[in-house]
């Protein structure tokens, strides 16, 4: 499905005002995300900072991707990490928070808002993923990046604060599932001819 339909993404990218709205909305979301991670970042060595705020970082990259699209300079590897990252980290938060609620966790407003906002990330990733174009070593960059992030999250401990720290095993499973999905997607993308993805949407 993802590899076959790109009309919605094209309709959005062909309208500058829609792209600008997305940029503003995601800038606001990223700002709140960095605020949410402030305590975690303050307690971690600065060299680990790029690997801690997974959600806000990928949303920031999405803003950059949209700006590059507006300027006519799309970058395949950046778009791959961004679109797949929106799905991976958005779905991870939805699953972790949802599992926490399902197993008796507190049904707070914050938890429900986390689910709603991160579902938005998943939707954005799914909408724009079809415009991803094949590129040399794309699969290696994407898989390597997400595997490194998973290792740092659960091997070093840079993962977000869990609503229930006892459910770290489930968090690892959800993270691994996201990485497997991303890996399978880019490996499948390798088998799609470049001509099938050789398109540009005019900006108006």
C-alpha positions in Angstrom: 0.0 0.0 0.0 2.7 2.5 1.0 4.7 1.8 -2.2 1.7 2.2 -4.5 -0.1 5.5 -3.6 1.5 8.9 -3.3 -1.4 11.1 -4.4 -2.2 12.6 -0.9 1.5 13.5 -0.3 1.6 15.0 -3.7 -1.5 17.1 -3.1 0.0 18.5 0.1 3.4 19.2 -1.4 1.9 21.0 -4.4 0.3 23.6 -2.1 2.7 25.8 -0.3 0.2 26.9 2.3 -0.3 23.3 3.4 3.4 22.7 3.7 3.8 25.9 5.8 1.0 24.8 8.1 2.7 21.5 8.6 6.0 23.2 9.3 4.4 25.5 12.0 2.5 22.6 13.6 5.5 20.4 13.8 7.7 23.2 15.1 5.3 23.6 18.0 5.2 19.9 18.6 9.0 19.6 18.5 9.4 22.5 20.9 7.1 20.9 23.4 8.9 17.6 22.9 12.3 19.1 23.8 10.7 20.7 26.8 9.3 17.3 27.9 12.8 15.8 27.6 14.6 18.7 29.4 15.2 16.8 32.6 16.4 13.7 30.8 18.8 15.8 28.7 20.1 17.7 31.7 21.0 14.4 33.4 22.8 12.9 30.4 26.3 13.6 28.9 26.0 16.1 26.1 27.4 13.6 23.6 24.3 11.4 24.0 21.9 14.3 23.4 21.3 13.5 19.7 20.0 10.1 20.7 17.7 11.0 23.6 14.8 13.0 22.3 13.8 10.5 19.5 10.3 12.0 18.9 11.2 15.7 18.9 14.3 15.0 16.8 12.4 13.2 14.1 9.7 15.9 14.1 12.4 18.5 13.6 13.9 16.5 10.8 10.4 16.4 9.2 10.4 20.2 9.3 13.8 20.2 7.6 12.5 17.7 5.0 9.5 20.0 4.2 11.8 23.0 3.8 14.1 21.1 1.5 11.0 20.0 -0.5 9.9 23.6 -0.8 13.3 24.5 -2.1 13.3 21.6 -4.6 16.2 19.8 -2.9 14.8 16.5 -1.5 17.3 14.2 0.1 16.5 10.5 0.0 18.4 9.3 3.1 17.1 12.1 5.3 13.5 11.5 4.1 13.8 7.8 4.8 15.0 8.3 8.3 12.4 10.9 8.9 9.3 9.2 7.5 10.1 5.8 8.9 11.2 7.5 12.2 7.8 9.2 12.5 6.1 5.8 12.2 8.6 4.0 14.4 8.7 6.5 17.3 5.1 7.6 17.0 3.9 4.0 17.1 6.3 3.1 19.9 4.8 5.8 22.2 1.2 4.8 21.3 2.0 1.1 22.0 3.9 1.7 25.2 1.3 4.2 26.6 -1.6 2.1 25.4 -0.1 -1.0 26.9 0.4 0.8 30.2 -3.3 1.9 30.2 -4.5 -1.6 29.2 -2.6 -3.2 32.1 -4.1 -0.9 34.7 -2.0 2.3 34.4 -3.4 5.7 35.4 -5.7 7.1 32.7 -4.4 10.6 32.8 -5.0 13.4 30.4 -1.2 13.5 29.6 -1.3 9.8 28.6 -4.2 10.3 26.2 -2.6 13.4 24.7 0.6 11.5 24.2 -1.4 8.9 22.3 -3.2 11.5 20.1 -0.1 13.5 19.3 2.0 10.4 18.5 -0.8 9.0 16.3 -0.4 12.2 14.4 3.3 11.4 13.9 2.4 8.0 12.5 -0.2 9.4 10.1 2.3 12.0 8.8 4.9 9.3 8.3 2.4 7.0 6.5 1.2 9.8 4.3 4.7 10.9 3.1 6.4 7.5 3.0 5.2 6.7 -0.5 7.2 9.6 -2.0 10.4 8.0 -0.7 12.8 7.3 -3.6 15.4 4.6 -3.9 19.0 5.7 -3.3 22.4 4.0 -3.0 23.0 2.4 0.4 19.7 3.8 1.7 18.9 0.5 3.4 22.3 0.5 5.2 21.9 4.0 6.4 18.3 3.5 7.7 18.9 0.1 9.3 22.2 1.3 10.8 20.7 4.4 12.3 17.7 2.7 13.9 19.8 -0.2 15.2 22.2 2.3 16.8 19.4 4.2 18.4 17.8 1.0 19.8 21.2 -0.1 21.2 21.7 3.3 22.9 18.2 3.4 24.2 18.2 0.0 25.8 21.9 -0.9 26.1 23.1 2.5 27.4 19.7 3.7 28.8 18.8 6.7 26.6 15.2 5.6 26.1 12.4 7.9 27.2 11.0 7.6 30.7 8.5 4.8 30.7 5.0 5.2 32.3 5.8 1.9 34.0 9.5 1.1 34.3 8.7 -2.5 34.9 7.5 -2.8 31.3 10.9 -2.2 29.7 10.7 -5.6 28.0 7.6 -4.6 26.2 9.2 -1.3 25.2 12.2 -3.2 23.7 9.9 -5.4 21.7 7.9 -2.4 20.4 11.2 -0.6 19.4 12.6 -3.7 17.7 9.3 -4.2 15.8 9.6 -0.6 14.5 13.2 -1.2 13.4 12.2 -4.4 11.7 9.4 -2.6 9.8 11.8 0.1 8.7 14.4 -2.4 7.6 11.9 -4.5 5.6 10.5 -1.4 4.0 13.8 -0.1 2.7 14.9 -3.5 1.6 11.7 -3.9 -0.4 12.2 -0.4 -1.8 15.5 -1.6 -3.3 13.5 -3.9 -5.6 11.4 -1.0 -6.9 12.9 0.6 -10.0 14.0 4.2 -9.8 11.8 5.2 -12.7 8.7 4.3 -10.7 9.7 6.9 -8.1 11.2 9.5 -10.5 8.6 12.3 -10.0 8.4 15.9 -8.9 5.4 17.8 -7.6 5.2 21.5 -8.6 4.9 23.9 -5.7 2.2 26.5 -6.1 
